[in-house]
Amino acid sequence: MRIIVNGAAGRMGKELLASIASGYCGAELAAAVDITLPEADAPVYTSLSDIKETAEVLVDFSHHSATDKVLSFALERGIPTVIATTGQTDEEKKMIEDASRRVPIFYSGNMSIGIALLVSLVKTAVQVFPDADVEIVETHHNQKLDVPSGTALMIARGVEDVRQNTTFCVGRHENGKRPAGEVGIHSIRMGKVVGIHEVHINTGSQTLTLKHEAHSRALFAEGALKAAEYLREQTAGLYSVSDLFA
């Protein structure tokens, strides 16, 4: 499986290159792209438009602001694309949806199968306790750009899927009673934490706490390659990590 990696010089890009070099999922690096030329055992470029090589899947670990360029390349080449960045604007999300009508697009706020399972468990718990208070606490390293994390929003939207009249409160900071149906989302930034997501579901008489902790960024690189392996067999459409074990 030949892979083009966009954002190859970043933290996750380097992890992805290492996973490919190890032979994970039988992946082979076709080309690496970044504004800062990465070190790679394949041709390297500063722009997607310069790539001459062919590949089966493009994996983007750059920045959400590159979404339009990534999708333009995907549509021009007709190449399935894994978008592993977070923080997309509504306009960028619309671009992803539009592009997925023409090529297979895999887009998820988190590439971890464990996180997909966490979201599924949260949805089940909220259905069992429909009136419970739900609080999401996410912790990441002190250099993370987007707040809240894309994963925390995935979890919150999972609650919204199964509970009517859900509202999100990001970073509660004012006095006042908690309205019914509110999901609180809290962000902690410290040290070199890879990623911790905790969901507290409180009925008043009991609390159920669900937690996922990432120990290494390799987890997300491996998930992206699993997504690429899955995507190359799909027709045009929009896919997410939950499809990997559906």
C-alpha positions in Angstrom: 0.0 0.0 0.0 1.7 3.1 -1.2 1.2 6.2 1.0 1.7 9.9 0.5 2.2 11.7 3.8 1.4 15.4 4.1 2.7 17.2 7.2 5.6 14.7 7.3 7.9 16.9 9.4 5.5 17.5 12.3 5.1 15.4 15.4 2.5 13.1 14.0 4.0 13.1 10.5 7.3 11.7 12.0 5.4 9.1 13.9 3.6 8.1 10.7 6.9 7.8 8.8 8.3 5.6 11.6 5.2 3.3 11.4 5.5 3.0 7.7 9.2 2.3 7.9 8.4 -0.5 10.4 6.1 -2.1 7.7 2.9 -1.6 9.7 -0.1 -2.6 7.6 2.3 -3.3 4.7 2.6 0.4 4.0 5.2 1.9 1.7 6.1 5.5 1.6 5.6 7.0 -1.9 6.4 10.6 -1.0 6.6 13.0 2.0 5.4 16.6 2.0 6.0 19.5 4.4 6.9 23.2 4.2 10.0 22.1 6.1 11.6 19.3 4.1 11.3 16.1 6.1 13.8 13.3 6.3 12.4 10.3 4.5 13.4 7.3 2.5 11.3 8.6 -0.4 11.0 11.7 -2.5 10.3 14.8 -0.4 8.4 18.0 -1.5 7.3 21.3 0.0 4.0 21.2 -1.9 1.5 18.5 -2.8 1.2 20.0 -6.3 4.9 19.1 -7.0 4.4 15.3 -6.4 5.2 13.2 -9.4 4.8 9.7 -7.7 1.5 7.7 -7.6 0.0 6.3 -4.5 -3.1 4.5 -3.3 -3.9 6.8 -0.3 -3.0 10.3 0.9 -2.7 10.8 4.7 -2.8 14.4 6.0 -1.2 15.2 9.4 -0.5 18.8 8.6 -2.9 21.5 9.8 -6.6 22.1 9.3 -5.9 25.3 7.4 -4.5 23.1 4.6 -7.8 21.3 4.1 -8.6 23.1 0.9 -5.2 22.2 -0.7 -5.4 18.7 0.5 -8.9 18.2 -1.0 -7.9 19.9 -4.2 -5.1 17.4 -4.6 -7.3 14.5 -3.7 -9.9 15.4 -6.3 -7.4 16.2 -9.0 -5.6 12.8 -8.5 -8.7 10.9 -7.5 -6.9 9.5 -4.5 -8.6 8.3 -1.3 -7.6 10.6 1.6 -7.3 10.3 5.3 -7.7 13.6 7.0 -6.1 13.2 10.5 -6.0 16.9 11.5 -8.5 18.5 13.9 -9.9 22.0 14.5 -11.6 22.3 11.1 -13.9 25.3 10.6 -17.5 24.9 9.5 -16.4 25.9 6.0 -13.6 23.3 5.9 -16.0 20.6 7.2 -18.3 21.5 4.3 -15.4 21.1 1.9 -14.7 17.7 3.3 -18.4 16.7 2.9 -18.5 18.0 -0.7 -15.2 16.2 -1.7 -16.4 12.9 -0.2 -19.1 12.7 -2.9 -16.3 12.2 -5.4 -13.5 10.4 -3.6 -13.4 8.3 -0.4 -12.5 10.5 2.5 -11.7 9.3 6.1 -12.2 12.1 8.6 -12.2 11.7 12.4 -11.3 13.8 15.4 -9.2 10.9 16.7 -7.6 8.0 14.9 -7.8 5.7 17.9 -10.1 2.7 17.8 -10.1 2.9 21.6 -11.6 6.3 21.4 -14.2 5.1 19.0 -15.1 2.4 21.5 -15.2 5.1 24.3 -17.7 7.2 22.3 -19.8 4.0 21.8 -19.8 3.3 25.5 -20.7 6.9 26.4 -23.7 6.8 24.0 -24.9 3.6 25.7 -24.4 5.0 29.2 -26.3 8.2 28.3 -29.2 6.1 26.9 -29.3 4.1 30.1 -29.1 7.4 32.2 -30.9 10.0 30.0 -31.1 12.6 32.8 -27.6 12.3 34.0 -25.1 15.2 34.1 -22.3 14.6 31.6 -18.8 16.3 32.0 -15.9 15.7 29.6 -12.4 16.5 30.7 -9.5 16.4 28.2 -5.8 16.7 29.0 -3.1 17.3 26.4 0.5 18.6 26.1 1.1 22.3 26.5 1.8 22.9 22.8 -1.6 21.7 21.5 -3.3 24.3 19.4 -7.0 23.6 19.3 -9.3 23.9 22.4 -11.3 21.8 23.1 -9.7 18.8 21.5 -11.4 17.3 18.4 -11.8 14.1 20.4 -13.7 15.9 23.2 -16.0 17.3 20.6 -16.5 13.7 19.1 -17.6 12.5 22.5 -19.9 15.5 23.0 -21.5 14.9 19.6 -21.9 11.2 20.5 -24.0 12.4 23.5 -26.0 14.7 21.2 -26.7 11.8 18.8 -28.7 9.9 21.5 -30.1 12.7 23.7 -32.4 15.5 22.5 -31.9 19.1 23.5 -28.2 18.7 24.3 -26.1 21.9 24.6 -22.3 22.2 25.0 -20.6 24.4 27.6 -16.9 24.8 26.8 -14.9 25.9 29.8 -17.6 26.8 32.3 -16.7 30.2 33.7 -19.8 32.0 34.9 -22.1 31.6 37.9 -25.5 30.0 37.4 -27.3 26.8 37.7 -26.5 24.0 35.3 -29.3 23.7 32.6 -30.8 20.4 31.8 -29.1 18.5 28.9 -25.8 20.4 29.2 -22.5 18.7 28.4 -19.6 20.4 30.0 -16.2 20.3 28.2 -13.0 21.2 30.0 -9.5 21.4 28.7 -6.2 21.0 30.6 -2.9 21.8 28.9 0.3 20.7 30.7 3.7 19.0 30.1 4.0 16.4 27.5 0.7 14.6 28.0 -0.2 12.7 24.8 -3.9 12.6 25.4 -6.3 11.7 28.2 -10.1 11.9 27.9 -12.4 11.3 30.8 -16.2 11.3 30.8 -18.1 11.6 34.0 -21.8 10.6 34.0 -23.6 11.5 37.2 -27.2 10.7 38.1 -27.1 12.3 41.5 -26.9 9.0 43.3 -24.0 7.5 41.4 -21.2 8.4 38.9 -19.9 6.3 36.0 -16.5 7.4 34.8 -15.1 6.3 31.4 -11.5 7.1 30.5 -9.1 6.6 27.6 -5.4 7.4 27.9 -3.0 7.5 25.0 0.5 6.4 26.0 2.3 7.1 22.7 1.6 9.1 19.5 2.3 5.8 17.6 -1.3 4.9 18.5 -2.6 7.6 16.2 -0.1 6.8 13.4 -1.1 3.2 13.4 -4.8 4.2 13.4 -4.2 6.4 10.4 -2.6 3.5 8.5 -5.5 1.2 9.5 -7.8 3.9 8.1 -5.8 4.1 4.9 -5.9 0.3 4.5 -9.7 0.4 4.9 -10.2 3.4 2.7 -8.5 2.1 -0.4 -11.2 -0.5 -0.7 -14.1 1.9 -0.4 -16.1 3.9 -2.9 -16.7 7.7 -2.6 -18.1 8.6 0.7 -17.3 10.0 4.2 -15.9 7.5 6.7 -14.7 7.7 10.3 -12.9 5.6 12.8 -16.2 3.9 14.0 -16.5 2.3 10.5 -13.3 0.3 11.2 -15.1 -2.0 13.6 -18.7 -1.5 12.5 
